[in-house]
Amino acid sequence: MQLVTTKPGIIVAEHDRELAENSRIEIQRRLPDFSDCFVELGSGSGMHLITLAQRNPQALCVGFEIRFKRAFKTGEKAELKVLNNVMVVRTDARQIKHLFSPGQVSGFFVNYPDPWDKRRWLKNRLLNPELLQTMRDLLKEKGFLRYKTDHQEYFASTCKLLSAEQWQTVKHTTDLLQSPYAENNIPTEFEMLFKSQQKPLCLLETVRT
Ligand SMILES: C[S@@+](CC[C@H](N)C(=O)[O-])C[C@H]1O[C@@H](n2cnc3c(N)ncnc32)[C@H](O)[C@@H]1O
């Protein structure tokens, strides 16, 4: 099945290059209708993306998800809720640099990225210096990156990368659910699981200076 044809206007890409170019065109066509653009990397089955879109009708909310079934489920949820501000790009999140132009994104969200915690796997981590630089380039001035994880070491190493001058930390906690940020927190599918396992959850929000 070709995923893009099942949810026209919502799911806009498959892996191959031509379709990636089509999704750039589609995203760029939709953007002028919105005052903000929020981008979620590794959006999973869409629980967070959908709530984000419901709470922010002024924003085009674009999720990048590499797994077919999860991208499809997100599309189903957007259809069910009749949301016109959700798009899902079923491709590697590292493609963002080809789909957006500098200064177009108001906020990035990275929720519970795969930890890749063996030494030889570290290079696979989504939040690496190269992607962080790309995100910074695509953010508007004062645009933000909001990152959540249950993985303490990944959190500490990402915070270190983001302690550079070009970013300013505005929220930081290693126990999100007991923090003042719990009130407006949008949960994710993986977060519900980690919560049930009583794992402490970490949140960082940092702003492009
Ligand atoms: C641990 S899950 C978290 C999913 C969701 N954010 C949540 O919190 O419920 C990580 C997700 O990132 C996706 N993913 C991993 N690497 C990716 C990449 N390079 N590009 C896009 N999605 C990716 C996986 O398929 C998976 O759905």
The ligand as an SDF file (V2000), in Angstrom:
LIG
                    3D

 27 29  0  0  0  0  0  0  0  0999 V2000
   10.6820    5.6070   21.7430 C   0  0  0  0  0  0  0  0  0  0  0  0
    9.6250    6.0200   20.4370 S   0  0  0  0  0  0  0  0  0  0  0  0
    8.7680    7.4530   21.0720 C   0  0  0  0  0  0  0  0  0  0  0  0
    7.5280    7.7540   20.2900 C   0  0  0  0  0  0  0  0  0  0  0  0
    6.7410    8.9820   20.7580 C   0  0  0  0  0  0  0  0  0  0  0  0
    7.5270   10.1900   20.6290 N   0  0  0  0  0  0  0  0  0  0  0  0
    6.2890    8.7990   22.1740 C   0  0  0  0  0  0  0  0  0  0  0  0
    6.8690    9.4490   23.0600 O   0  0  0  0  0  0  0  0  0  0  0  0
    5.3540    8.0270   22.4080 O   0  0  0  0  0  0  0  0  0  0  0  0
   10.6980    6.7340   19.2480 C   0  0  0  0  0  0  0  0  0  0  0  0
   10.0120    6.9850   17.9280 C   0  0  0  0  0  0  0  0  0  0  0  0
   10.8910    7.6340   17.0320 O   0  0  0  0  0  0  0  0  0  0  0  0
   10.8010    7.0340   15.7660 C   0  0  0  0  0  0  0  0  0  0  0  0
   12.0820    7.2660   15.1000 N   0  0  0  0  0  0  0  0  0  0  0  0
   13.2810    6.7770   15.4560 C   0  0  0  0  0  0  0  0  0  0  0  0
   14.2540    7.2600   14.6640 N   0  0  0  0  0  0  0  0  0  0  0  0
   13.6350    8.0960   13.7830 C   0  0  0  0  0  0  0  0  0  0  0  0
   14.0860    8.9070   12.7100 C   0  0  0  0  0  0  0  0  0  0  0  0
   15.3900    8.9530   12.3900 N   0  0  0  0  0  0  0  0  0  0  0  0
   13.1970    9.6190   12.0370 N   0  0  0  0  0  0  0  0  0  0  0  0
   11.8610    9.5810   12.3440 C   0  0  0  0  0  0  0  0  0  0  0  0
   11.3780    8.8340   13.3440 N   0  0  0  0  0  0  0  0  0  0  0  0
   12.2440    8.1060   14.0700 C   0  0  0  0  0  0  0  0  0  0  0  0
   10.5120    5.5810   16.0600 C   0  0  0  0  0  0  0  0  0  0  0  0
    9.9340    4.9020   14.9660 O   0  0  0  0  0  0  0  0  0  0  0  0
    9.5630    5.7030   17.2410 C   0  0  0  0  0  0  0  0  0  0  0  0
    8.2200    5.8300   16.8480 O   0  0  0  0  0  0  0  0  0  0  0  0
  1  2  1  0
  2  3  1  0
  2 10  1  0
  3  4  1  0
  4  5  1  0
  5  6  1  0
  5  7  1  0
  7  8  2  0
  7  9  1  0
 10 11  1  0
 11 12  1  0
 11 26  1  0
 12 13  1  0
 13 14  1  0
 13 24  1  0
 14 15  1  0
 14 23  1  0
 15 16  2  0
 16 17  1  0
 17 18  1  0
 17 23  2  0
 18 19  1  0
 18 20  2  0
 20 21  1  0
 21 22  2  0
 22 23  1  0
 24 25  1  0
 24 26  1  0
 26 27  1  0
M  CHG  2   2   1   9  -1
M  END
$$$$
